[in-house]
Amino acid sequence: MSGAGEGLGKIEVRLKWDPSSWREPPRHLDIVAATYSDADRYGRPAYVVHYDSRSPDGTITMPRHSTTGQGFGFVEVMILEFDRLSSAYGRVVVGVAIHQDGGPRTFGDIRNAGVLVIEKYTELLKDDFARVAGATAATIAEFVRDSTGRWCMHPVIRGYDSEPAAFIAEMGRVGGLEDPSA
C-alpha cells in the first residue's frame, strides 16, 4: 500500500508494449479507469475514462494514446489528479484491456508489455503482466480514499478473460480490500 503523509496527489499510469510483426494486425492495449462514488464504492462506476474520453472535471485524462505500441518506452499515459478529485468519489480502479481485433490475444501474446505507476519521481508499481499471461485484460491498481480523506493505492494485479467492454463493467466489482458490503 502507498500513500503516507498527505496521501496521493498527481499519479501517472504508463503503458508500453512492442508493436506487431509486419504481417500481423496491430496490437492495441488501453488504460482504463473506473471512478466510484464514495456512497457506493463497489456499485456501478460513476464514470469511466479511456482513450476516447476524460473525466467530467478533467482530473483523469489521457495525454498520450497508442493504437499500435509504436514509439520509444511508454507509449500510453493516463494522469489521475487525486489531489483535485471531488470528495464525492471514494474509489478508482485502473486496468489495462487488450483489443481483440484480428483474433484473441492475451498478455502472453504481447511482447515487452509493461505498466508503471508513478507519483512525481516515486515508483509505486511496476509490472510486466507475466502473472496474468493468459488474461485478455487486467486490473493493476485500486485507489481508495481513507477515513481522513487521503488517497492510498493498493496494487491489484488480477487477470480477466473479457473483451474491453465487458472488462469495464466487471473490473471494479471486487477490490484489493474486502468489500465491506459483502
Secondary structure, DSSP 8 states (H G I E B T S, - for coil): -B--TT---EEEEEEE-----TTS----EEEEEEEEESS-TTSS-SEEE-TT---TTSSEEEEE--SS--SSS--EEEEEETTTS-TTEEEEEEEEEE--TTS---GGGSTT-EEEEEETTEEEEEE-SGGGTT-SEEEEEEEEE-TTS-EEEEEEEEEE---HHHHHHHTTSS-SS--TT-
